[in-house]
Amino acid sequence: MDYQSNNRNAWNGLADSGSVFAKVASDEECRNPLKVLDGRGWLPPSVAGLNVLCLASGGGWQAILYAAAGANVTVADISDSMLRLDEREARRRNLQLRIVQTSMDDLSCLSDQSFDIVHQPVSTCYVPDLNPVYSEVARVLRDHGIYISQHKQPISLQISHRNERHQFVIGVEYFHEGPIPKQQDESYREPGATEYLHRLEDLVGGLCRNGFIIEDLREPKRADYRVDVTHFGYRGRFVPPYLRIKARRVVRTAANSPASAPAKTIWTPGSPGFP
Ligand SMILES: C[S@@+](CC[C@H](N)C(=O)[O-])C[C@H]1O[C@@H](n2cnc3c(N)ncnc32)[C@H](O)[C@@H]1O
């Protein structure tokens, strides 16, 4: 089965079985949606009236919170069951959402430069190639639009198991190509999903190559010092699971292109005018 169908089925199963990753926004969260969405102050003080694409973020959380904050929200996801939660929650709360079922690497149903913000929770691990995702996000974002994305760190996907001393063993090669084989350590993996390891040169460098400027990069701390060694919070003390990036789309014009910058004069000792 191809990666899209397989991951659609896997996420339908997770949503239908009430997974924690299919947790809808609560009433309390909807009372202060921007604070919940944006603990780091990456968003503008208000998103009211802005066009927001919640990408690969079905499940009734991100899209509902942005809509509760007054944004015009489009939610795109591959899983019908995850999107049904958005539809149900929007109806229940009397919010408007545009719901699109598609894969993140094909946003052809969305117009060029039509969004102010694209918000993508952890999900790039479900596609083999990041390039079409980033180039599609760049296409649909307006000049100076914000792209907030969270990803699984490559090191976290490389852990295969623990040894007898509860040390974490790197069993998946950094340059692994193709779907990651099933491993004994399943923390931060979703059962049945087809996942791919993207290296930092793809996750971070890929943004730069697709016309984004990186404004911030964080590694959410998932270390827990009170739990016993079998808990995933213990794993978080050694291996950071996620990478969160704030990037801004800057459309290149003749005026702001580095190629159009005037050439600098290079002074060498002995040359006329050397200070
Ligand atoms: C971690 S969930 C994110 C949403 C959830 N609301 C959350 O906060 O945890 C990852 C989402 O990625 C979606 N997904 C997986 N593969 C996808 C693809 N190729 N294109 C679009 N969405 C995809 C899944 O259906 C799932 O809804």
The ligand as an SDF file (V2000), in Angstrom:
LIG
                    3D

 27 29  0  0  0  0  0  0  0  0999 V2000
    0.0380   14.6400   15.0620 C   0  0  0  0  0  0  0  0  0  0  0  0
   -1.4260   14.7020   14.0450 S   0  0  0  0  0  0  0  0  0  0  0  0
   -1.6570   16.3930   14.1010 C   0  0  0  0  0  0  0  0  0  0  0  0
   -2.9600   16.8830   14.5290 C   0  0  0  0  0  0  0  0  0  0  0  0
   -3.4590   16.8020   15.9220 C   0  0  0  0  0  0  0  0  0  0  0  0
   -4.5290   17.7710   15.9900 N   0  0  0  0  0  0  0  0  0  0  0  0
   -2.4370   17.0930   17.0280 C   0  0  0  0  0  0  0  0  0  0  0  0
   -2.3540   18.2330   17.4970 O   0  0  0  0  0  0  0  0  0  0  0  0
   -1.7720   16.1870   17.4890 O   0  0  0  0  0  0  0  0  0  0  0  0
   -0.7550   14.4020   12.4550 C   0  0  0  0  0  0  0  0  0  0  0  0
   -1.7810   14.5410   11.3280 C   0  0  0  0  0  0  0  0  0  0  0  0
   -1.1050   14.3380   10.0790 O   0  0  0  0  0  0  0  0  0  0  0  0
   -2.0500   13.7820    9.1900 C   0  0  0  0  0  0  0  0  0  0  0  0
   -1.3640   13.2290    8.0130 N   0  0  0  0  0  0  0  0  0  0  0  0
   -0.6310   12.0980    7.8850 C   0  0  0  0  0  0  0  0  0  0  0  0
   -0.1480   11.9850    6.6270 N   0  0  0  0  0  0  0  0  0  0  0  0
   -0.5920   13.0740    5.9430 C   0  0  0  0  0  0  0  0  0  0  0  0
   -0.4180   13.5470    4.6170 C   0  0  0  0  0  0  0  0  0  0  0  0
    0.3070   12.8750    3.7180 N   0  0  0  0  0  0  0  0  0  0  0  0
   -1.0040   14.6990    4.2670 N   0  0  0  0  0  0  0  0  0  0  0  0
   -1.7720   15.3960    5.1440 C   0  0  0  0  0  0  0  0  0  0  0  0
   -1.9750   14.9910    6.4240 N   0  0  0  0  0  0  0  0  0  0  0  0
   -1.3710   13.8700    6.8270 C   0  0  0  0  0  0  0  0  0  0  0  0
   -2.7650   12.7660   10.0440 C   0  0  0  0  0  0  0  0  0  0  0  0
   -3.9960   12.3810    9.4750 O   0  0  0  0  0  0  0  0  0  0  0  0
   -2.9000   13.5310   11.3580 C   0  0  0  0  0  0  0  0  0  0  0  0
   -4.1340   14.1990   11.4220 O   0  0  0  0  0  0  0  0  0  0  0  0
  1  2  1  0
  2  3  1  0
  2 10  1  0
  3  4  1  0
  4  5  1  0
  5  6  1  0
  5  7  1  0
  7  8  2  0
  7  9  1  0
 10 11  1  0
 11 12  1  0
 11 26  1  0
 12 13  1  0
 13 14  1  0
 13 24  1  0
 14 15  1  0
 14 23  1  0
 15 16  2  0
 16 17  1  0
 17 18  1  0
 17 23  2  0
 18 19  1  0
 18 20  2  0
 20 21  1  0
 21 22  2  0
 22 23  1  0
 24 25  1  0
 24 26  1  0
 26 27  1  0
M  CHG  2   2   1   9  -1
M  END
$$$$
